[in-house]
């Protein structure tokens, strides 16, 4: 009888620890950033100017591709798409509407700089 009580008393703490670990893992996974669809348009060689952002926006929206933003960044245009699933379709549309001489590739914003900037801002707040 004593053994049965002893075995049952260890089951509940172990179950609670496993449940807490599963909840923490689930929370951590839900906090991961979703893969955003972003493309970078860059000239293949020097002397080619970037296309107009409005022209790119108009060409993509005519094909039903929703855009969050188009921003110039380091001699390139970064096109932030509404969903990551539209990235491949936007890439083919851009290859069709832009003249030859542009490199269109997937763009992922650097996360390290963002964390460093947040850390520096926190340091400024503390003194």
N, C-alpha and C positions, 0 to 999 in steps of 0.2 A: 504494500500500500504506500509506504514511504517513497519507494522508487518512482511510482507513478506520479506522485505530486512533484517530485524533484524534476522529472522529465518535462512535465507540463509547465513548470515555472520558467524553464529556459526557452521554450518555444515562443512565447509572446515577446520578450525583448528582442530576440533574433528577428522575428517577423516585423516588428516596428523599425528596427534598424534597416532592414531590406526595403521596407516601404519608404522610409525617409531617403535612402540612397536613390531609389528609383525616381522619387519626386525631384530630387536635386538634379539628376541627369536629365530628366524631362525639361526642367526649367532652363538648364544650360543649353540644351539643343534648341529650345524655342527662342532663345536670345541670339542665336547665331544669325548673322545678316543673310538675308535671302540673296541669291545671286541675281544681281541687277543686270539688265541688258544694256551694255554701253559699247559703242563702236568709236574707233578713232580713225579719222581721215587725215592722212599725212601725204605731202607731195613726195614722189619717188626720187626726185632729184632737185637740186637747187635751181632757182629761176622760175619755178612754177608757183603761182599764187594760189592760196586756198580758195575754195569755192565760197560763194556767198551763203551765209547761214540760212537766210530766208529761202533761197533756191533749194537747198537741201531739205528744209522743212516742208516746202510746198511739194517737192517731188515725192517725199515719203508719205505725206498725208494723202496725196492723190491715190496712193496704193493701199490705203487703209491702215497705215502703220502709225500708231499714236506715239508721240514724242513728249518726254518730260522737259528736256532742255537741250540746247545746242550752245556749247561754250568753246571759245578759243583757249588752247592750253599748249604752250611750248611749240609754236609753229605747227599746230594741228587743230582740228576741230573734234571735240568730243560730243557725240550724240547719245544722250541718255534716253533710252526707250522706256515705254510704260511697263512692258513686261519682258522678261528674259526670253520668252518663247518667240518673240518677234525678231530676235537678233539675226537669225539666218535669212529670213525673208528680207529684212532691211539691208543686209549685206549684198544680196543679189540685186535689189532695186538700186542701190547706190552704184554698183558696178555698171548698171545699165544707163543711169542718168548722168553720171560724171564722165568727163572725157578721160582718155587714157593718161596715165602718169600719176595716179593716186594710189596709195596703199590704204586699204580698208581692212582693219583688223579689230579683234576683240580688245576692249580696254577694261582693265580692272583698276579702280582708284587705289593708290597706296594707303594701306591701313596704318602702317608704322608711323607715318608722319602725323596722322590724326591723334594717335595715342600720345605721341610726344608733345604735341601742342596742348592737349588736355592736361598733361602732367605739368607742363610749364605754367599754364594758367592757374592750376591749383597751387603751385609754388608761389605765384604772385599773390594769391589770396591770403596765404598764411603769413606772408611777411617777407 
